């Protein structure tokens, strides 16, 4: 970490963190820190630069959920920014950029409007994949990252490789149907 402190305040990259308390300042992990006054999130702000954000949260109930997620009793954060519609009481991280609460599903910090939270789950094939994207499903739809694969059959959909997937009737490249391809 690029944090340091003295008895007065904390510093990031040699610059004072305004409002910080050096005596109580401590790291929570490589991105989050706290003192008696605040919870801090450190993020990249360009090449070799970082910036600190004070999270508007209840420090007593603040919890790390696995980078980049965190929450307190009322607010869920993604990379230090509020996920405005998330329900903190039921929010959980699923992995591969996905999370959900009792009411909605999220990819990173964005709500997946078409997803059903009650039946939403990740494809187990994501674990063995080296792809830059991930697949998930609910009772009616298949998703690749934050996009719905229109027309994919949930019951027969399989992940292939390099962005390809197929169901009993069609072959897909990411979200597009590959015309004339035989599954």
N, CA and C atoms as an extended XYZ file, in Angstrom:
549
Properties=species:S:1:pos:R:3:atomname:S:1:resname:S:1:resid:I:1 pbc="F F F"
N         0.829       -1.187        0.000 N   UNK     1
C         0.000        0.000        0.000 CA  UNK     1
C         0.871        1.247        0.000 C   UNK     1
N         0.333        2.314       -0.517 N   UNK     2
C         1.042        3.583       -0.552 CA  UNK     2
C         0.626        4.502        0.588 C   UNK     2
N         0.019        3.934        1.619 N   UNK     3
C        -0.380        4.709        2.790 CA  UNK     3
C         0.766        4.781        3.786 C   UNK     3
N         0.801        5.849        4.528 N   UNK     4
C         1.653        5.944        5.707 CA  UNK     4
C         0.944        6.876        6.677 C   UNK     4
N         1.440        6.959        7.893 N   UNK     5
C         0.778        7.795        8.888 CA  UNK     5
C         1.793        8.290        9.903 C   UNK     5
N         1.415        9.330       10.610 N   UNK     6
C         2.160        9.786       11.773 CA  UNK     6
C         1.130        9.963       12.892 C   UNK     6
N         1.475       10.625       13.973 N   UNK     7
C         0.532       10.792       15.081 CA  UNK     7
C        -0.593       11.776       14.783 C   UNK     7
N        -0.471       12.500       13.663 N   UNK     8
C        -1.460       13.529       13.355 CA  UNK     8
C        -2.455       13.077       12.294 C   UNK     8
N        -1.936       12.557       11.189 N   UNK     9
C        -2.825       12.180       10.091 CA  UNK     9
C        -2.221       11.054        9.254 C   UNK     9
N        -2.991       10.615        8.270 N   UNK    10
C        -2.525        9.592        7.328 CA  UNK    10
C        -2.215       10.278        6.004 C   UNK    10
N        -1.441        9.559        5.170 N   UNK    11
C        -0.995       10.103        3.888 CA  UNK    11
C        -1.134        9.030        2.816 C   UNK    11
N        -1.382        9.494        1.601 N   UNK    12
C        -1.360        8.606        0.437 CA  UNK    12
C        -0.388        9.212       -0.549 C   UNK    12
N         0.587        8.435       -0.940 N   UNK    13
C         1.625        8.898       -1.863 CA  UNK    13
C         2.255       10.210       -1.383 C   UNK    13
N         2.436       10.322       -0.067 N   UNK    14
C         3.091       11.488        0.511 CA  UNK    14
C         2.202       12.701        0.686 C   UNK    14
N         0.941       12.610        0.302 N   UNK    15
C         0.023       13.743        0.438 CA  UNK    15
C        -0.947       13.467        1.579 C   UNK    15
N        -1.214       14.478        2.427 N   UNK    16
C        -2.116       14.281        3.565 CA  UNK    16
C        -3.524       13.886        3.128 C   UNK    16
N        -4.136       12.996        3.871 N   UNK    17
C        -5.538       12.640        3.658 CA  UNK    17
C        -6.332       13.547        4.588 C   UNK    17
N        -7.020       14.526        4.011 N   UNK    18
C        -7.735       15.529        4.779 CA  UNK    18
C        -8.761       14.872        5.697 C   UNK    18
N        -8.740       15.257        6.971 N   UNK    19
C        -9.699       14.752        7.948 CA  UNK    19
C        -9.310       13.435        8.583 C   UNK    19
N        -8.169       12.876        8.200 N   UNK    20
C        -7.764       11.582        8.763 CA  UNK    20
C        -7.138       11.750       10.141 C   UNK    20
N        -7.160       10.660       10.899 N   UNK    21
C        -6.568       10.626       12.235 CA  UNK    21
C        -5.433        9.603       12.234 C   UNK    21
N        -4.214       10.096       12.320 N   UNK    22
C        -3.039        9.224       12.242 CA  UNK    22
C        -2.958        8.197       13.342 C   UNK    22
N        -3.381        8.540       14.542 N   UNK    23
C        -3.264        7.603       15.670 CA  UNK    23
C        -4.157        6.373       15.505 C   UNK    23
N        -5.334        6.552       14.927 N   UNK    24
C        -6.252        5.410       14.799 CA  UNK    24
C        -6.299        4.829       13.388 C   UNK    24
N        -5.549        5.381       12.458 N   UNK    25
C        -5.582        4.937       11.064 CA  UNK    25
C        -4.997        3.534       10.931 C   UNK    25
N        -5.737        2.653       10.220 N   UNK    26
C        -5.253        1.298        9.965 CA  UNK    26
C        -5.789        0.772        8.644 C   UNK    26
N        -5.039       -0.115        8.025 N   UNK    27
C        -5.454       -0.742        6.772 CA  UNK    27
C        -6.425       -1.881        7.059 C   UNK    27
N        -7.457       -1.995        6.220 N   UNK    28
C        -8.370       -3.137        6.279 CA  UNK    28
C        -7.953       -4.186        5.255 C   UNK    28
N        -7.484       -3.740        4.107 N   UNK    29
C        -6.881       -4.571        3.061 CA  UNK    29
C        -6.107       -3.622        2.164 C   UNK    29
N        -5.740       -4.026        0.963 N   UNK    30
C        -4.927       -3.131        0.146 CA  UNK    30
C        -5.708       -1.965       -0.462 C   UNK    30
N        -7.039       -1.984       -0.393 N   UNK    31
C        -7.859       -0.919       -0.964 CA  UNK    31
C        -8.610       -0.094        0.079 C   UNK    31
N        -8.841       -0.657        1.243 N   UNK    32
C        -9.647        0.004        2.264 CA  UNK    32
C        -8.839        0.256        3.530 C   UNK    32
N        -9.151        1.380        4.176 N   UNK    33
C        -8.532        1.723        5.456 CA  UNK    33
C        -9.596        2.389        6.309 C   UNK    33
N        -9.304        2.534        7.591 N   UNK    34
C       -10.247        3.201        8.481 CA  UNK    34
C        -9.483        3.936        9.572 C   UNK    34
N       -10.157        4.891       10.162 N   UNK    35
C        -9.691        5.520       11.385 CA  UNK    35
C       -10.928        5.777       12.236 C   UNK    35
N       -10.780        6.495       13.331 N   UNK    36
C       -11.922        6.703       14.227 CA  UNK    36
C       -13.022        7.556       13.594 C   UNK    36
N       -12.693        8.228       12.491 N   UNK    37
C       -13.658        9.125       11.853 CA  UNK    37
C       -14.304        8.591       10.580 C   UNK    37
N       -13.554        7.802        9.798 N   UNK    38
C       -14.007        7.472        8.451 CA  UNK    38
C       -13.556        6.080        7.997 C   UNK    38
N       -14.196        5.642        6.902 N   UNK    39
C       -13.730        4.500        6.114 CA  UNK    39
C       -13.230        5.094        4.802 C   UNK    39
N       -12.071        4.628        4.341 N   UNK    40
C       -11.447        5.160        3.136 CA  UNK    40
C       -11.314        4.074        2.079 C   UNK    40
N       -11.513        4.489        0.817 N   UNK    41
C       -11.294        3.600       -0.319 CA  UNK    41
C       -10.224        4.216       -1.198 C   UNK    41
N        -9.220        3.426       -1.540 N   UNK    42
C        -8.123        3.878       -2.389 CA  UNK    42
C        -8.320        3.286       -3.778 C   UNK    42
N        -8.353        4.151       -4.790 N   UNK    43
C        -8.557        3.682       -6.156 CA  UNK    43
C        -7.510        4.266       -7.085 C   UNK    43
N        -7.281        3.583       -8.184 N   UNK    44
C        -6.357        4.083       -9.198 CA  UNK    44
C        -6.967        5.321       -9.841 C   UNK    44
N        -6.132        6.316      -10.075 N   UNK    45
C        -6.584        7.563      -10.692 CA  UNK    45
C        -5.673        7.925      -11.854 C   UNK    45
N        -5.294        6.950      -12.632 N   UNK    46
C        -4.383        7.171      -13.751 CA  UNK    46
C        -3.103        6.392      -13.529 C   UNK    46
N        -2.189        6.546      -14.441 N   UNK    47
C        -0.934        5.819      -14.386 CA  UNK    47
C        -0.149        6.230      -13.141 C   UNK    47
N         0.167        5.268      -12.303 N   UNK    48
C         0.960        5.466      -11.086 CA  UNK    48
C         0.371        6.487      -10.124 C   UNK    48
N        -0.919        6.727      -10.193 N   UNK    49
C        -1.562        7.671       -9.277 CA  UNK    49
C        -2.728        6.980       -8.601 C   UNK    49
N        -2.983        7.390       -7.377 N   UNK    50
C        -4.104        6.860       -6.627 CA  UNK    50
C        -4.838        8.011       -5.962 C   UNK    50
N        -6.096        7.770       -5.615 N   UNK    51
C        -6.856        8.780       -4.899 CA  UNK    51
C        -7.656        8.083       -3.808 C   UNK    51
N        -7.926        8.811       -2.767 N   UNK    52
C        -8.672        8.285       -1.635 CA  UNK    52
C       -10.050        8.922       -1.606 C   UNK    52
N       -11.056        8.078       -1.395 N   UNK    53
C       -12.422        8.533       -1.243 CA  UNK    53
C       -12.883        8.171        0.164 C   UNK    53
N       -13.540        9.110        0.822 N   UNK    54
C       -14.156        8.820        2.114 CA  UNK    54
C       -15.534        8.248        1.813 C   UNK    54
N       -15.804        7.041        2.309 N   UNK    55
C       -17.103        6.416        2.056 CA  UNK    55
C       -18.151        6.988        3.007 C   UNK    55
N       -19.311        7.347        2.464 N   UNK    56
C       -20.394        7.860        3.316 CA  UNK    56
C       -21.142        6.694        3.964 C   UNK    56
N       -20.516        6.111        4.971 N   UNK    57
C       -21.091        4.894        5.552 CA  UNK    57
C       -21.029        4.935        7.077 C   UNK    57
N       -21.723        3.982        7.663 N   UNK    58
C       -21.671        3.777        9.106 CA  UNK    58
C       -20.453        2.906        9.383 C   UNK    58
N       -19.435        3.494        9.963 N   UNK    59
C       -18.172        2.773       10.183 CA  UNK    59
C       -18.342        1.567       11.098 C   UNK    59
N       -19.242        1.640       12.053 N   UNK    60
C       -19.429        0.536       13.001 CA  UNK    60
C       -19.976       -0.720       12.330 C   UNK    60
N       -20.776       -0.557       11.273 N   UNK    61
C       -21.356       -1.729       10.612 CA  UNK    61
C       -20.696       -2.032        9.263 C   UNK    61
N       -19.661       -1.297        8.916 N   UNK    62
C       -18.996       -1.476        7.616 CA  UNK    62
C       -18.339       -2.854        7.529 C   UNK    62
N       -18.533       -3.520        6.379 N   UNK    63
C       -18.003       -4.856        6.153 CA  UNK    63
C       -17.421       -4.948        4.747 C   UNK    63
N       -16.257       -5.576        4.632 N   UNK    64
C       -15.699       -5.890        3.316 CA  UNK    64
C       -16.341       -7.176        2.834 C   UNK    64
N       -16.757       -7.196        1.578 N   UNK    65
C       -17.406       -8.380        1.011 CA  UNK    65
C       -16.534       -9.090       -0.009 C   UNK    65
N       -15.332       -8.675       -0.163 N   UNK    66
C       -14.466       -9.193       -1.214 CA  UNK    66
C       -14.387       -8.149       -2.307 C   UNK    66
N       -13.181       -7.729       -2.587 N   UNK    67
C       -12.992       -6.627       -3.529 CA  UNK    67
C       -13.743       -6.893       -4.818 C   UNK    67
N       -14.438       -5.916       -5.326 N   UNK    68
C       -14.523       -4.507       -4.967 CA  UNK    68
C       -15.776       -4.138       -4.176 C   UNK    68
N       -16.419       -5.103       -3.543 N   UNK    69
C       -17.668       -4.856       -2.829 CA  UNK    69
C       -17.447       -4.630       -1.335 C   UNK    69
N       -18.302       -3.770       -0.772 N   UNK    70
C       -18.347       -3.542        0.665 CA  UNK    70
C       -19.742       -3.015        0.991 C   UNK    70
N       -20.063       -2.966        2.277 N   UNK    71
C       -21.386       -2.468        2.661 CA  UNK    71
C       -21.397       -2.077        4.132 C   UNK    71
N       -22.438       -1.334        4.484 N   UNK    72
C       -22.783       -1.139        5.880 CA  UNK    72
C       -24.236       -1.603        6.013 C   UNK    72
N       -24.930       -1.253        7.055 N   UNK    73
C       -26.303       -1.755        7.224 CA  UNK    73
C       -27.286       -1.194        6.204 C   UNK    73
N       -26.955       -0.082        5.552 N   UNK    74
C       -27.902        0.554        4.638 CA  UNK    74
C       -27.432        0.686        3.197 C   UNK    74
N       -26.125        0.679        2.970 N   UNK    75
C       -25.591        0.994        1.638 CA  UNK    75
C       -24.621       -0.092        1.179 C   UNK    75
N       -24.709       -0.439       -0.108 N   UNK    76
C       -23.747       -1.350       -0.730 CA  UNK    76
C       -22.870       -0.512       -1.655 C   UNK    76
N       -21.550       -0.805       -1.641 N   UNK    77
C       -20.591       -0.071       -2.459 CA  UNK    77
C       -19.894       -1.013       -3.434 C   UNK    77
N       -19.607       -0.486       -4.619 N   UNK    78
C       -18.790       -1.161       -5.611 CA  UNK    78
C       -17.660       -0.197       -5.946 C   UNK    78
N       -16.433       -0.591       -5.691 N   UNK    79
C       -15.268        0.275       -5.879 CA  UNK    79
C       -15.477        1.635       -5.213 C   UNK    79
N       -16.052        1.620       -4.037 N   UNK    80
C       -16.232        2.843       -3.265 CA  UNK    80
C       -17.399        3.704       -3.687 C   UNK    80
N       -18.183        3.275       -4.661 N   UNK    81
C       -19.347        4.038       -5.115 CA  UNK    81
C       -20.622        3.285       -4.749 C   UNK    81
N       -21.659        4.022       -4.381 N   UNK    82
C       -22.931        3.418       -3.981 CA  UNK    82
C       -23.583        2.667       -5.138 C   UNK    82
N       -24.101        1.485       -4.838 N   UNK    83
C       -25.012        0.811       -5.759 CA  UNK    83
C       -26.389        1.237       -5.265 C   UNK    83
N       -26.980        2.199       -5.919 N   UNK    84
C       -28.139        2.914       -5.375 CA  UNK    84
C       -29.347        2.047       -5.051 C   UNK    84
N       -29.615        1.043       -5.830 N   UNK    85
C       -30.833        0.264       -5.596 CA  UNK    85
C       -30.607       -1.014       -4.796 C   UNK    85
N       -29.388       -1.292       -4.384 N   UNK    86
C       -29.099       -2.563       -3.693 CA  UNK    86
C       -29.632       -2.566       -2.259 C   UNK    86
N       -30.137       -3.720       -1.862 N   UNK    87
C       -30.627       -3.931       -0.500 CA  UNK    87
C       -29.480       -4.512        0.331 C   UNK    87
N       -28.926       -3.716        1.210 N   UNK    88
C       -27.738       -4.123        1.976 CA  UNK    88
C       -28.006       -5.338        2.861 C   UNK    88
N       -29.184       -5.464        3.391 N   UNK    89
C       -29.489       -6.567        4.310 CA  UNK    89
C       -29.430       -7.930        3.642 C   UNK    89
N       -29.768       -8.004        2.348 N   UNK    90
C       -29.797       -9.300        1.658 CA  UNK    90
C       -28.743       -9.422        0.567 C   UNK    90
N       -27.883       -8.448        0.439 N   UNK    91
C       -26.885       -8.417       -0.633 CA  UNK    91
C       -25.805       -9.463       -0.411 C   UNK    91
N       -25.456      -10.175       -1.491 N   UNK    92
C       -24.329      -11.111       -1.423 CA  UNK    92
C       -23.602      -11.150       -2.756 C   UNK    92
N       -22.307      -11.384       -2.671 N   UNK    93
C       -21.459      -11.476       -3.854 CA  UNK    93
C       -21.482      -12.919       -4.348 C   UNK    93
N       -21.750      -13.095       -5.642 N   UNK    94
C       -21.788      -14.431       -6.232 CA  UNK    94
C       -20.441      -14.809       -6.849 C   UNK    94
N       -19.711      -13.815       -7.349 N   UNK    95
C       -18.437      -14.041       -8.021 CA  UNK    95
C       -18.516      -13.680       -9.482 C   UNK    95
N       -17.364      -13.624      -10.135 N   UNK    96
C       -17.278      -13.330      -11.569 CA  UNK    96
C       -17.955      -12.014      -11.948 C   UNK    96
N       -17.985      -11.060      -11.040 N   UNK    97
C       -18.616       -9.766      -11.307 CA  UNK    97
C       -20.089       -9.710      -10.979 C   UNK    97
N       -20.674      -10.821      -10.590 N   UNK    98
C       -22.098      -10.881      -10.287 CA  UNK    98
C       -22.348      -10.809       -8.788 C   UNK    98
N       -23.477      -10.194       -8.444 N   UNK    99
C       -23.958      -10.149       -7.066 CA  UNK    99
C       -25.478      -10.042       -7.134 C   UNK    99
N       -26.108      -10.230       -5.998 N   UNK   100
C       -27.560      -10.100       -5.982 CA  UNK   100
C       -28.031       -9.787       -4.574 C   UNK   100
N       -29.243       -9.294       -4.522 N   UNK   101
C       -29.940       -9.149       -3.261 CA  UNK   101
C       -31.301       -9.820       -3.435 C   UNK   101
N       -32.169       -9.636       -2.509 N   UNK   102
C       -33.483      -10.292       -2.551 CA  UNK   102
C       -34.316       -9.855       -3.765 C   UNK   102
N       -34.028       -8.668       -4.276 N   UNK   103
C       -34.873       -8.083       -5.305 CA  UNK   103
C       -34.258       -8.013       -6.696 C   UNK   103
N       -32.932       -8.016       -6.787 N   UNK   104
C       -32.297       -7.746       -8.077 CA  UNK   104
C       -30.952       -8.447       -8.195 C   UNK   104
N       -30.463       -8.488       -9.442 N   UNK   105
C       -29.149       -9.042       -9.760 CA  UNK   105
C       -28.316       -7.899      -10.326 C   UNK   105
N       -27.012       -7.938      -10.031 N   UNK   106
C       -26.102       -6.886      -10.475 CA  UNK   106
C       -24.890       -7.499      -11.165 C   UNK   106
N       -24.424       -6.792      -12.189 N   UNK   107
C       -23.127       -7.126      -12.778 CA  UNK   107
C       -22.263       -5.915      -12.522 C   UNK   107
N       -21.172       -6.110      -11.781 N   UNK   108
C       -20.367       -5.019      -11.259 CA  UNK   108
C       -21.298       -4.108      -10.462 C   UNK   108
N       -21.523       -2.883      -10.870 N   UNK   109
C       -22.406       -1.999      -10.107 CA  UNK   109
C       -23.738       -1.761      -10.803 C   UNK   109
N       -23.950       -2.400      -11.954 N   UNK   110
C       -25.164       -2.168      -12.732 CA  UNK   110
C       -26.196       -3.263      -12.506 C   UNK   110
N       -27.427       -2.843      -12.395 N   UNK   111
C       -28.530       -3.786      -12.214 CA  UNK   111
C       -28.852       -4.470      -13.541 C   UNK   111
N       -29.017       -5.802      -13.492 N   UNK   112
C       -29.460       -6.560      -14.669 CA  UNK   112
C       -30.982       -6.575      -14.642 C   UNK   112
N       -31.583       -5.699      -15.390 N   UNK   113
C       -33.023       -5.501      -15.340 CA  UNK   113
C       -33.791       -6.775      -15.679 C   UNK   113
N       -33.299       -7.551      -16.620 N   UNK   114
C       -34.023       -8.731      -17.100 CA  UNK   114
C       -33.803       -9.976      -16.236 C   UNK   114
N       -33.015       -9.892      -15.173 N   UNK   115
C       -32.662      -11.090      -14.398 CA  UNK   115
C       -33.593      -11.296      -13.206 C   UNK   115
N       -33.868      -12.567      -12.922 N   UNK   116
C       -34.689      -12.960      -11.779 CA  UNK   116
C       -33.767      -13.341      -10.616 C   UNK   116
N       -33.788      -12.562       -9.559 N   UNK   117
C       -32.876      -12.773       -8.425 CA  UNK   117
C       -33.081      -14.120       -7.743 C   UNK   117
N       -34.302      -14.574       -7.653 N   UNK   118
C       -34.590      -15.819       -6.929 CA  UNK   118
C       -33.975      -17.045       -7.591 C   UNK   118
N       -33.856      -17.043       -8.915 N   UNK   119
C       -33.344      -18.229       -9.616 CA  UNK   119
C       -31.980      -18.005      -10.262 C   UNK   119
N       -31.386      -16.850      -10.064 N   UNK   120
C       -30.136      -16.497      -10.731 CA  UNK   120
C       -28.966      -17.278      -10.158 C   UNK   120
N       -28.111      -17.812      -11.060 N   UNK   121
C       -26.910      -18.529      -10.643 CA  UNK   121
C       -25.851      -18.466      -11.734 C   UNK   121
N       -24.608      -18.696      -11.329 N   UNK   122
C       -23.488      -18.718      -12.268 CA  UNK   122
C       -23.365      -20.092      -12.901 C   UNK   122
N       -22.850      -20.132      -14.109 N   UNK   123
C       -22.502      -21.411      -14.711 CA  UNK   123
C       -21.227      -21.917      -14.056 C   UNK   123
N       -21.201      -23.167      -13.695 N   UNK   124
C       -20.019      -23.751      -13.056 CA  UNK   124
C       -18.818      -23.778      -13.999 C   UNK   124
N       -19.063      -23.800      -15.318 N   UNK   125
C       -17.978      -23.792      -16.301 CA  UNK   125
C       -17.123      -22.532      -16.242 C   UNK   125
N       -17.631      -21.453      -15.632 N   UNK   126
C       -16.842      -20.224      -15.491 CA  UNK   126
C       -15.552      -20.480      -14.709 C   UNK   126
N       -15.607      -21.395      -13.742 N   UNK   127
C       -14.453      -21.668      -12.873 CA  UNK   127
C       -13.238      -22.159      -13.661 C   UNK   127
N       -13.455      -22.929      -14.699 N   UNK   128
C       -12.361      -23.494      -15.480 CA  UNK   128
C       -12.017      -22.649      -16.705 C   UNK   128
N       -12.760      -21.587      -16.920 N   UNK   129
C       -12.598      -20.781      -18.115 CA  UNK   129
C       -11.470      -19.761      -17.967 C   UNK   129
N       -10.826      -19.456      -19.081 N   UNK   130
C        -9.826      -18.388      -19.122 CA  UNK   130
C       -10.366      -17.198      -19.917 C   UNK   130
N       -11.648      -17.208      -20.170 N   UNK   131
C       -12.289      -16.142      -20.933 CA  UNK   131
C       -12.285      -14.839      -20.133 C   UNK   131
N       -12.476      -13.721      -20.824 N   UNK   132
C       -12.563      -12.422      -20.179 CA  UNK   132
C       -13.996      -12.084      -19.789 C   UNK   132
N       -14.897      -13.002      -19.970 N   UNK   133
C       -16.294      -12.774      -19.646 CA  UNK   133
C       -16.835      -14.027      -18.964 C   UNK   133
N       -18.020      -13.891      -18.377 N   UNK   134
C       -18.603      -14.985      -17.614 CA  UNK   134
C       -20.073      -15.161      -17.960 C   UNK   134
N       -20.547      -16.359      -17.692 N   UNK   135
C       -21.927      -16.715      -18.012 CA  UNK   135
C       -22.723      -16.964      -16.736 C   UNK   135
N       -24.014      -16.622      -16.812 N   UNK   136
C       -24.938      -16.858      -15.707 CA  UNK   136
C       -26.312      -17.118      -16.308 C   UNK   136
N       -27.226      -17.562      -15.452 N   UNK   137
C       -28.577      -17.854      -15.934 CA  UNK   137
C       -29.576      -17.658      -14.814 C   UNK   137
N       -30.822      -17.518      -15.221 N   UNK   138
C       -31.943      -17.588      -14.294 CA  UNK   138
C       -32.964      -18.530      -14.920 C   UNK   138
N       -34.162      -18.563      -14.415 N   UNK   139
C       -35.149      -19.526      -14.909 CA  UNK   139
C       -35.541      -19.308      -16.372 C   UNK   139
N       -35.304      -18.109      -16.911 N   UNK   140
C       -35.761      -17.821      -18.264 CA  UNK   140
C       -34.683      -17.378      -19.239 C   UNK   140
N       -33.504      -16.994      -18.747 N   UNK   141
C       -32.519      -16.372      -19.637 CA  UNK   141
C       -31.090      -16.808      -19.335 C   UNK   141
N       -30.238      -16.667      -20.350 N   UNK   142
C       -28.795      -16.874      -20.213 CA  UNK   142
C       -28.146      -15.502      -20.394 C   UNK   142
N       -27.115      -15.242      -19.600 N   UNK   143
C       -26.416      -13.957      -19.648 CA  UNK   143
C       -24.929      -14.179      -19.874 C   UNK   143
N       -24.319      -13.265      -20.614 N   UNK   144
C       -22.868      -13.193      -20.710 CA  UNK   144
C       -22.514      -11.809      -20.175 C   UNK   144
N       -21.826      -11.789      -19.069 N   UNK   145
C       -21.567      -10.557      -18.327 CA  UNK   145
C       -22.899       -9.830      -18.100 C   UNK   145
N       -23.038       -8.606      -18.575 N   UNK   146
C       -24.257       -7.843      -18.302 CA  UNK   146
C       -25.275       -7.894      -19.440 C   UNK   146
N       -25.074       -8.796      -20.398 N   UNK   147
C       -25.967       -8.867      -21.549 CA  UNK   147
C       -26.748      -10.183      -21.577 C   UNK   147
N       -28.002      -10.070      -21.915 N   UNK   148
C       -28.860      -11.244      -22.083 CA  UNK   148
C       -28.614      -11.824      -23.469 C   UNK   148
N       -28.504      -13.156      -23.547 N   UNK   149
C       -28.359      -13.837      -24.836 CA  UNK   149
C       -29.773      -14.170      -25.305 C   UNK   149
N       -30.311      -13.292      -26.120 N   UNK   150
C       -31.696      -13.428      -26.582 CA  UNK   150
C       -31.867      -14.709      -27.381 C   UNK   150
N       -32.873      -15.483      -27.025 N   UNK   151
C       -33.193      -16.698      -27.753 CA  UNK   151
C       -32.486      -17.948      -27.268 C   UNK   151
N       -31.589      -17.829      -26.283 N   UNK   152
C       -30.883      -19.018      -25.778 CA  UNK   152
C       -31.806      -19.821      -24.872 C   UNK   152
N       -31.783      -21.133      -25.039 N   UNK   153
C       -32.576      -22.043      -24.204 CA  UNK   153
C       -31.781      -22.350      -22.930 C   UNK   153
N       -32.324      -21.948      -21.792 N   UNK   154
C       -31.636      -22.109      -20.511 CA  UNK   154
C       -31.337      -23.576      -20.209 C   UNK   154
N       -32.276      -24.442      -20.469 N   UNK   155
C       -32.118      -25.849      -20.125 CA  UNK   155
C       -31.047      -26.589      -20.902 C   UNK   155
N       -30.770      -26.160      -22.115 N   UNK   156
C       -29.785      -26.880      -22.930 CA  UNK   156
C       -28.531      -26.069      -23.252 C   UNK   156
N       -28.433      -24.858      -22.760 N   UNK   157
C       -27.284      -24.003      -23.097 CA  UNK   157
C       -26.002      -24.549      -22.491 C   UNK   157
N       -24.927      -24.562      -23.307 N   UNK   158
C       -23.595      -24.983      -22.858 CA  UNK   158
C       -22.570      -23.962      -23.312 C   UNK   158
N       -21.594      -23.730      -22.459 N   UNK   159
C       -20.482      -22.858      -22.803 CA  UNK   159
C       -19.481      -23.681      -23.600 C   UNK   159
N       -19.018      -23.138      -24.716 N   UNK   160
C       -17.990      -23.807      -25.495 CA  UNK   160
C       -16.648      -23.159      -25.159 C   UNK   160
N       -16.119      -22.324      -26.023 N   UNK   161
C       -14.866      -21.616      -25.753 CA  UNK   161
C       -14.786      -20.389      -26.652 C   UNK   161
N       -13.900      -19.464      -26.311 N   UNK   162
C       -13.630      -18.270      -27.118 CA  UNK   162
C       -14.879      -17.445      -27.415 C   UNK   162
N       -15.815      -17.412      -26.484 N   UNK   163
C       -17.029      -16.621      -26.664 CA  UNK   163
C       -18.182      -17.366      -27.292 C   UNK   163
N       -17.975      -18.629      -27.597 N   UNK   164
C       -19.033      -19.428      -28.214 CA  UNK   164
C       -19.809      -20.208      -27.159 C   UNK   164
N       -21.094      -20.370      -27.423 N   UNK   165
C       -21.972      -21.196      -26.618 CA  UNK   165
C       -23.017      -21.786      -27.538 C   UNK   165
N       -23.756      -22.760      -27.044 N   UNK   166
C       -24.789      -23.358      -27.884 CA  UNK   166
C       -25.912      -23.906      -27.026 C   UNK   166
N       -27.077      -23.993      -27.623 N   UNK   167
C       -28.171      -24.720      -27.004 CA  UNK   167
C       -28.592      -25.806      -27.991 C   UNK   167
N       -29.696      -26.459      -27.754 N   UNK   168
C       -30.096      -27.582      -28.606 CA  UNK   168
C       -30.386      -27.170      -30.047 C   UNK   168
N       -30.600      -25.884      -30.286 N   UNK   169
C       -31.047      -25.437      -31.588 CA  UNK   169
C       -30.116      -24.438      -32.284 C   UNK   169
N       -29.306      -23.701      -31.507 N   UNK   170
C       -28.516      -22.604      -32.076 CA  UNK   170
C       -27.108      -22.591      -31.509 C   UNK   170
N       -26.209      -21.955      -32.280 N   UNK   171
C       -24.854      -21.659      -31.816 CA  UNK   171
C       -24.781      -20.134      -31.664 C   UNK   171
N       -24.133      -19.676      -30.597 N   UNK   172
C       -24.018      -18.247      -30.317 CA  UNK   172
C       -22.556      -17.850      -30.249 C   UNK   172
N       -22.257      -16.659      -30.733 N   UNK   173
C       -20.973      -16.026      -30.453 CA  UNK   173
C       -21.313      -14.828      -29.578 C   UNK   173
N       -20.937      -14.914      -28.332 N   UNK   174
C       -21.335      -13.952      -27.302 CA  UNK   174
C       -22.863      -13.857      -27.321 C   UNK   174
N       -23.453      -12.735      -27.753 N   UNK   175
C       -24.916      -12.614      -27.731 CA  UNK   175
C       -25.560      -12.832      -29.096 C   UNK   175
N       -24.761      -13.007      -30.135 N   UNK   176
C       -25.299      -13.125      -31.489 CA  UNK   176
C       -25.446      -14.588      -31.911 C   UNK   176
N       -26.500      -14.874      -32.642 N   UNK   177
C       -26.690      -16.202      -33.219 CA  UNK   177
C       -25.752      -16.342      -34.415 C   UNK   177
N       -25.036      -17.471      -34.470 N   UNK   178
C       -24.165      -17.747      -35.625 CA  UNK   178
C       -25.035      -18.428      -36.674 C   UNK   178
N       -25.280      -17.719      -37.748 N   UNK   179
C       -26.186      -18.230      -38.792 CA  UNK   179
C       -25.595      -19.466      -39.448 C   UNK   179
N       -26.456      -20.417      -39.734 N   UNK   180
C       -26.120      -21.665      -40.433 CA  UNK   180
C       -25.184      -22.582      -39.685 C   UNK   180
N       -24.919      -22.319      -38.406 N   UNK   181
C       -24.067      -23.218      -37.610 CA  UNK   181
C       -24.927      -24.311      -37.010 C   UNK   181
N       -24.436      -25.518      -37.021 N   UNK   182
C       -25.177      -26.648      -36.475 CA  UNK   182
C       -24.645      -26.997      -35.075 C   UNK   182
N       -25.520      -26.971      -34.091 N   UNK   183
C       -25.068      -27.319      -32.738 CA  UNK   183
C       -24.591      -28.752      -32.659 C   UNK   183
